[in-house]
Amino acid sequence: MKIYLAEFLGTFWLVLGGCGSAVLAAAFPDVGIGFLGVALAFGLTVLTMAYAIGHISGCHLNPAVSVGLWAGGRFPANQLLPYIVAQVVGAVVAGGVLYVIASGKPGFDVSAGFAANGYGAHSPGGYSLLAALVSEIVMTMMFLLVILGATDKRAPQGMAPITIGFCLTLIHLISIPVTNTSVNPARSTGVAVFVGDWALAQLWLFWLAPIVGAILGAVIYRFIGSAED
């Protein structure tokens, strides 16, 4: 149970830190942190948790990462479902905590977004379903390539958390305008359940695309990262 609790807490921190920065601090008058700050916040949540719980659970914090590590031969299939459940529950609990905090401000309207992921009318930049699908698949594919490469036994030791954290920051810098950046079904679910309506209707894409991208990334790394010529 310790590894599942670690995944719960890690994903809780990712959603509270990343989505919390978007909801509470991104557009704060005059001193808001903007897209750059939100991107950095997501990267920092992964970096800090990688050092805190990486040695306990591997610090997946993301159903797509767990599936990708399984596809890459790094994770047993019999632990997939418990990991995913722990991640999703941690994300939803974090969404609840964030909702309680955010609703303490007069005029708060959860339907305005609440850092939920979306496409079309609910994309920050008005990007289409196809654009959102391609973005999420490609970004998650590259994320898994970096994760598998940085944690390879042949890679420099001790640097993986920094590399992975900066990779997630870069992914957000690229794709926040497109979908608000998911690459993580748990992160998307954690806030969508509170927004309801359109966020739940569009949630399918933010499960499908990251998982497809993660599997692609794992397959590619198994090919390029093989010790055989």
TAMOVEN-V173885 format. One record per residue. N is the residue number from 1. RES is the residue in one small letter. SS is DSSP state (alpha for helix, beta for strand, coil for the rest). Layout:
N/RES/SS ; N/RES/SS
//
This chain:
1/m/coil ; 2/k/alpha ; 3/i/alpha ; 4/y/alpha ; 5/l/alpha ; 6/a/alpha ; 7/e/alpha ; 8/f/alpha ; 9/l/alpha ; 10/g/alpha ; 11/t/alpha ; 12/f/alpha ; 13/w/alpha ; 14/l/alpha ; 15/v/alpha ; 16/l/alpha ; 17/g/alpha ; 18/g/alpha ; 19/c/alpha ; 20/g/alpha ; 21/s/alpha ; 22/a/alpha ; 23/v/alpha ; 24/l/alpha ; 25/a/alpha ; 26/a/coil ; 27/a/coil ; 28/f/coil ; 29/p/coil ; 30/d/coil ; 31/v/coil ; 32/g/coil ; 33/i/coil ; 34/g/alpha ; 35/f/alpha ; 36/l/alpha ; 37/g/alpha ; 38/v/alpha ; 39/a/alpha ; 40/l/alpha ; 41/a/alpha ; 42/f/alpha ; 43/g/alpha ; 44/l/alpha ; 45/t/alpha ; 46/v/alpha ; 47/l/alpha ; 48/t/alpha ; 49/m/alpha ; 50/a/alpha ; 51/y/alpha ; 52/a/alpha ; 53/i/alpha ; 54/g/alpha ; 55/h/alpha ; 56/i/alpha ; 57/s/alpha ; 58/g/coil ; 59/c/coil ; 60/h/coil ; 61/l/coil ; 62/n/coil ; 63/p/alpha ; 64/a/alpha ; 65/v/alpha ; 66/s/alpha ; 67/v/alpha ; 68/g/alpha ; 69/l/alpha ; 70/w/alpha ; 71/a/alpha ; 72/g/coil ; 73/g/coil ; 74/r/coil ; 75/f/coil ; 76/p/coil ; 77/a/alpha ; 78/n/alpha ; 79/q/alpha ; 80/l/alpha ; 81/l/alpha ; 82/p/alpha ; 83/y/alpha ; 84/i/alpha ; 85/v/alpha ; 86/a/alpha ; 87/q/alpha ; 88/v/alpha ; 89/v/alpha ; 90/g/alpha ; 91/a/alpha ; 92/v/alpha ; 93/v/alpha ; 94/a/alpha ; 95/g/alpha ; 96/g/alpha ; 97/v/alpha ; 98/l/alpha ; 99/y/alpha ; 100/v/alpha ; 101/i/alpha ; 102/a/alpha ; 103/s/coil ; 104/g/coil ; 105/k/coil ; 106/p/coil ; 107/g/coil ; 108/f/coil ; 109/d/coil ; 110/v/alpha ; 111/s/alpha ; 112/a/alpha ; 113/g/coil ; 114/f/coil ; 115/a/coil ; 116/a/coil ; 117/n/coil ; 118/g/coil ; 119/y/coil ; 120/g/alpha ; 121/a/alpha ; 122/h/alpha ; 123/s/coil ; 124/p/coil ; 125/g/coil ; 126/g/coil ; 127/y/coil ; 128/s/coil ; 129/l/alpha ; 130/l/alpha ; 131/a/alpha ; 132/a/alpha ; 133/l/alpha ; 134/v/alpha ; 135/s/alpha ; 136/e/alpha ; 137/i/alpha ; 138/v/alpha ; 139/m/alpha ; 140/t/alpha ; 141/m/alpha ; 142/m/alpha ; 143/f/alpha ; 144/l/alpha ; 145/l/alpha ; 146/v/alpha ; 147/i/alpha ; 148/l/alpha ; 149/g/alpha ; 150/a/alpha ; 151/t/coil ; 152/d/coil ; 153/k/coil ; 154/r/coil ; 155/a/coil ; 156/p/coil ; 157/q/coil ; 158/g/coil ; 159/m/coil ; 160/a/alpha ; 161/p/alpha ; 162/i/alpha ; 163/t/alpha ; 164/i/alpha ; 165/g/alpha ; 166/f/alpha ; 167/c/alpha ; 168/l/alpha ; 169/t/alpha ; 170/l/alpha ; 171/i/alpha ; 172/h/alpha ; 173/l/alpha ; 174/i/alpha ; 175/s/alpha ; 176/i/alpha ; 177/p/alpha ; 178/v/alpha ; 179/t/alpha ; 180/n/coil ; 181/t/coil ; 182/s/coil ; 183/v/coil ; 184/n/coil ; 185/p/alpha ; 186/a/alpha ; 187/r/alpha ; 188/s/alpha ; 189/t/alpha ; 190/g/alpha ; 191/v/alpha ; 192/a/alpha ; 193/v/alpha ; 194/f/alpha ; 195/v/alpha ; 196/g/coil ; 197/d/alpha ; 198/w/alpha ; 199/a/alpha ; 200/l/alpha ; 201/a/alpha ; 202/q/coil ; 203/l/coil ; 204/w/coil ; 205/l/alpha ; 206/f/alpha ; 207/w/alpha ; 208/l/alpha ; 209/a/alpha ; 210/p/alpha ; 211/i/alpha ; 212/v/alpha ; 213/g/alpha ; 214/a/alpha ; 215/i/alpha ; 216/l/alpha ; 217/g/alpha ; 218/a/alpha ; 219/v/alpha ; 220/i/alpha ; 221/y/alpha ; 222/r/alpha ; 223/f/alpha ; 224/i/alpha ; 225/g/coil ; 226/s/coil ; 227/a/coil ; 228/e/coil ; 229/d/coil
//
